Amino acid sequence: MASRILIIEDDNDINRLLQRILEKAGYETETAFSGTEGKLLLSLKTFDLVLMDLMLPGMSGEELLMQLRHNHNIPVIVLSAKESLEDKVKVLGLGADDYMTKPFEKPELLARIQAQLRRSQTYSKSSGPERKNTQEDKLVCRGLTLFPEYLSATLNGTELTFTTYEFRILQVMMTHPQKVFSKESLYQAVWNEDSCIEDNSISVHISNIRKKLSQVSDEEFIKTVWGLGYKISN
């Protein structure tokens, strides 16, 4: 079954170009030309990935991204003319899973989409009948519980929403609770790449995880080991 991708881009030519590229590659697409329209479509339909611009009419891409992350775990790739490191780090911090600058190369775009869909499908919630989670299905650190098969998490019984990368960072660390992870080792484990190209991205994701946890509990779950990296605090 073809993956369904929502394209949110206000430039008509770029929107149609993206639609042609994706449909030729075998994807099903839906298009929106404003942040408001994109939000509406996300509330009405199910998508496997969102490809979006930042400078959108009606509702900015940043605002839409923040709202999207409260309700969805689907991968989001931002495609923007903004190319500064500060912009990239900010958007990744808001919950984007990847960031590409315009103009883009078709092969790279398709490769990044395939990578995000592959990761999402590996760690997404099961599409089969709902069943109860068993002890073998979960990772637990005090009141924090991860269910890797379902890409879901709870803290003291409250459901949390993490991006794919945030969830993977927690999963890697909770699988090895006594291990101190450097930024580079986390990058390699989560992104499956040899080197950490954007060092700040790990710090931003860790900061976002801490913020989400702190909204439910005052306990410290991720400890900074100065000069070395991070570890799960049991």
Disulfide bonds with the S-S distance in Angstrom:
none
